[in-house]
């Protein structure tokens, strides 16, 4: 009887030890929430010029975050340069939680830097980087697949860790200072106040592209002095000053847009700082690079103040079919 009791006690001890092992394992891989606050969406441009430009976060907005521990040469990721990326999504007026494992917490140390990039809907960074830039200033760039353009905001901040929780400084996303952003309404009219789109609104409107041509005095229109934000242009390049790279190797004036209320917004950036000198901007709305434009509009810089890094709503009237 005593022998049987000893056997049962050993069995009980084995079960208890096994249970403790499972708890330890689960604890080492447990997830920990990141403490963060995302500031309100900035007002882009001057009041009165941006009535139709979204001034609040909307369903489906996302923010991608990557980290660099203090003293580290590279951003957080394994030796094969695959970055660790963490994303929060705006759903039902709330930003979703960002969680890290205990291993992440340990790797990130006591403090460091983070880079946040805003985008619409699901965007993924390429697994292996490619070389971007112009020699000798070349960097590792991770192309952001799924990014369509329309607006691009980012922020660099700092983080601290107490060993169990990571706390970020306020994520204050701002429009890239070299961009132009232009928004156009479905209600635009021609010179005699006739609707360009017959006041109809359907899903295809947001899929239209915008071509931006530049005139310098009497010089013919130039489509290739700007980079239009669209799929394949934007790279996450943490080693650069801004943390990203716009590929200008294949310049094009055809930008993809994003829906802001009932307007569509498009973004462009000059290829070189000296290209910022111009007398006219010519906008054309089209459904493809080889298609006939639905409407066009000429903006004389002498009649309108246009500054790099700001957002503008294009006039409702004066378009040409």
N, C-alpha and C positions, 0 to 999 in steps of 0.2 A: 504494500500500500504506500509505504514511504517512498519506494523506488518510483512508483507511478507518479506520485506528487512531484518528485524531482524532475522527471521528464516533462510534465506539464509546465513547470516553472521555467525550464529552459526554453520550451516552445514560446511561452509568453514573452520571455526576454528577447528572443529573436524577432518576434512581431513588433515589439516596442522599438527595438533598434532600427528595424526597417522603416518604421513610420518616421522616426527622427531624421533619417537620411533623406527621405522624400521632402520633408519640410525644409531642410537646409538647401537642397537643390532648387526648390521653388523660390526660396528667398533670394538666392544669388541671381536669378533671372527675372525677378519681379520688376514691374514697370513703375516708374515714378513720374508724376505729372510735373511739367515745367510751368513755373509761374511767369506769366507774361501779360502785358496789356498792349493792345493795338490802338493807337490814337485814331481819332476821326479822320475820314478821308479828307485830304486837303482841298481847299477851294482852288481850282486851277484857273490861272489868269486873273483878270480884273473883274470885279462885280459889274454886272450888266452885259459883259461879253460872254459869260458862261452860264446863262440861264438854263440851257438844255444839257449842260455837262453834269454828270452825276456827282452829287456832293455827299453821298452816303454809301456805305458798303452795301452790296446787293447779294442776293442768294447766289451761291456758286463762286464767289470771290475766294481765292486761295492765296496763302503766303507760304513760300518755301523758305526754310531756314537751314543754314549750314554753320558749323562751328570751327573755330581755330583756338586751341588751348594757348595760354600765355607761354611764350618761349618756343612754341612750335614753329617749324619752317613751313609746313604745309597745313592745309585745312583737314579736318577730321575725316579719316578714311584709311583703309588698308594700303599696303605697299603698292598694289597694282593701280592705285590712284582712283579707285572707285569711291566717290564721296558718300558720306552718310548724310542723307537729306531727311528733313522732318517737315511735315506739312500740317497747317491748320486751315480749316474750311469754314466759311461763313454760312451757317444754316439756321433758319428761323431766328434771325437777329442775334445769334451767338456764335463766337469763334470756338471751334472744336478744340478739345484738349490735345496737347502735345505730350507724348510720353517717351521716356527713355528707360533703358534697362539699367540695372545696377552696374553692369560692365561699362555702359556708356558714361555713367556718372564718374566712375573711377578714371576712365581714359581722358575725360575733359578737364580734370584737375580742379584747382580752386578758383580759377578765373580765366577769362579769355575774351575773344571777339566773336561776334556772329554777323552774318550777312542775311538779310531778309529780302526776298523778291516777290512782288505781287503779280498774280496772273489770274486770268479768267478760266474757270473749269480746270480739267485735268491736264497738267503739263509735266513731262518727265525729262530729266537730264540724261544725256547719253551716258552709257556705262563707262566707256573708255574715252578719254579726252583726245582731241585733235589739236594740232598746232594752229593757233590763230595769231593775227598781228602781222607786222612787217619787220623783217630782220633789221637791226639786232633786237628789236623789242617784240619778241614772240612769247606767247604764253600757252598754257594748257587750257583749252576751252571745251566746255561740255554743252553741246547744242541742246537747246530747250525745244523738244519735240511737242507739238500741239499748241505752241504759242502763236497766236494769229496777229498780234499787233494791237493797234487801237489805243492802248495806253500802256506805259511801262513805268512802274514806281519801285524804288528800292530804298534800303536803309541799312547802315552799318551801326552796330551798337556793341555793348559789352555785356558779359554775364559773370555771375559769381556762383560758387557752389559751396555748400556746407557739408558735402559728402553724402547727402541724402536727397537734396533738392537743388535744382538749378533755377536761378532767378535772372530774368533778362531785363535790361533797361527798356524803357518804353519804345515800342516799335513804331517809329514815326515815318511812315512811307511818304516819299515825295517823288514827283515827276522828274525824270532825268533832265538836268538843266540844259542840255543841248537840243532837246526835242522841240518841234512844233507839234501842237495837237489841234486839229480842226474837226469841228462837228457840223454835220449837215442835217437838215430837217426833211422829213418826207413831204412837207408842205411848201417846198420852194416853188417859185413861180418865174415865168419869163418876164421880158420887158413890158408886156401888156397885162401883167397880173394873171395870166393863164397858168393853171397848175401844170407842173412838169409831169407829175405822176398821177394826175387826175384825182388827187386827194385820196388815193387808195393806199392801203398799208397792208403788206403781206410779208411772209417770212423771207421772201427773196430780197427785200430791200436791204436788210442787214448784210447780205452776202455780196452786195455791189462793191467794187473797188474804186479807189480814188487815185487819179494820176495828177502829180504835181509837176508842172513845168515852170522854168525860171526864165525871165527875160532880164537882160542887162542893157538898158537903153535900147538901141536898135538891133542888138544881137538876136538871132533867131532863138526860138524856144529850145531849152536844154533840159532833157529828161534825166540826165545822168550826173547831176551835181548833188543829188540827194539820195540817201538810203531810205527806202520806204519800209516801215515795219510790217513784216509779214512772216509767214511760216519759213523757218530755216535761216533767218537772219540773226536772231538773238542767241548769244552764247553766255553761259555762266562761266566766268573767268576770274576766280577769286584772287589771283595774284595781281590783277590790274588795280589801278587806283579806285575805280568805281565798282569793281567786282563783277563786271560783265563786259561783253564785247559785241559790237554790231559789225557784222561782216559786210564790208563795202566792196568786196572783190567783184560782185555782180550787181552794180548799181541799177536801180529801177525806180521809176516814179509811181509804180502801182502798189498801193498799200491795201492791206486787209483791215477791216474795221471791226469794232465791237459796239453792241447796242447799248446806248445810254438813254433810258426812257424811250422816246420815240425818235430819237436822233441816232446817227451812227458817227462814231469818232474814229479818226485816222491820225497816225503819227509819222513824222519824217524827221530826218536829221541831215544837216549838211555834211558832205564828205570831208571838206576842209574848212577851217575857220574863215578863210578869205572868201569862201562861197556865200557867206552871209550877206554880202553886198549885192543888192539887186534892185531893180525898179518896179518889176511886176511879178506877181505870182498868178499862174493860170491853173485853175482847178478843173478837172474833168471827171465826171462820174460815169463808170462803165461797168460791164459785167465780165470783162476779160481784157488781157493786154492787146489783143488783136481785134477787139470789137469796137463798133462805133459807139461813141459816148452818148449817154442819155441827155446830159446837160453839161455846160461849161460856164465858168465864171472867171473874170479877170479882176485881180485886186491890184490897184496902183498904190505903191508904198507911200507916195506923197499924200494920198488921201486917207490912209489908214495906218495907225501905229501897230506894227507887228514886231514882237520881241521874241528872241529865242528863249525857250524854256517855259513858254506860256501856252495857254489853251484858249481857243477862240471858237465862237459859233459863227459860221458863215452866214451872210445875209439871206433872208428869205426871198428877196426879189432880185431881179436883174440877171437871172440866169438865161443862157441861150441854148435852145434845143439843137 
